[in-house]
Amino acid sequence: MAFGPARLARGLTRALVVGASGQVGGALHRALPDAIGTYRSRVQPGLRQLDARDADAFRRIVDEGEVTTVFFPAAEPNVEWCEAHPAEAEAANLDPLRVALAVARERGLFLLAYSSDYVFDGGRGPYTEDDAVSPISVYGRIKVRLEDAALSAGAAVVRTTGIFGPEWGEPRNFVLRLVRSLQRGEKVRVPSDQLSTPTYAEDLATASASIADARASGLWHAAGPDHLSRAELAHLTAATFGLGGALIEAVPTAALGQLAPRPLRGGLRTERLHARFGIVMRSVETALADLRAIIERHD
């Protein structure tokens, strides 16, 4: 099944999206318009405030909304901040999930959590679900702990990577930040040796809904089909948005002075997702064209 417009999964009208103000959560909330969406500190219209560390508040929102399914993309994804603040990063990423898993167990809810290809060392990606984890950063080690906690509780875990898609306000994803910088005439340095499988947020949301609709616990990879470098993605983005690539400078990761180690040859393989659900994620070029069309309609 190739992706077109987002499909609504059957039986998910009583879904809760924790962290709907973020990139993945926003895509989920768009794909499931009847779902309850929450934010913690990033206020957005139509969302309810929730500090997911508050078990009583979590129970109230679940009970009042007659929730049966919880999507939990809420996280602190800043890899550099996590590397510099390991204890705080672990608490920020794991404490809310532990509360959600406990409430899900109490109320008999199906929960879907999110992880990353940062659980791998980047020596030989793209990776399958059966490959052994070997994180090289604080963020990657936290994601391994997240996976262990969620899988032990009978939840589903979706690994993904390189997410891009619609955002309004100050963008956080690589593609839209790049577009904004190029539109301002700013030179952008991007790594030439970091490979991944960039993932369109709208497709990730639809794949997630299919997994949750089937209550398919366990580990799933949901990522785009193209294995390419950040530099290649940058040039495809520039071409799609009609910006040209003269301001893009491809450099080795070592030249960027990043604190957290990156898995250089990362990315995820999705044969398991395709075999179970017939899902084929959109290519980078197709997804970028769709993203440009969405932004132009919004403007």
Summary of the structure (lengths in Angstrom):
residues: 299
radius of gyration: 18.3
end to end distance: 30.5
largest distance: 55.7
contacts: 1026
relative contact order: 0.16
helix: 42%
strand: 17%
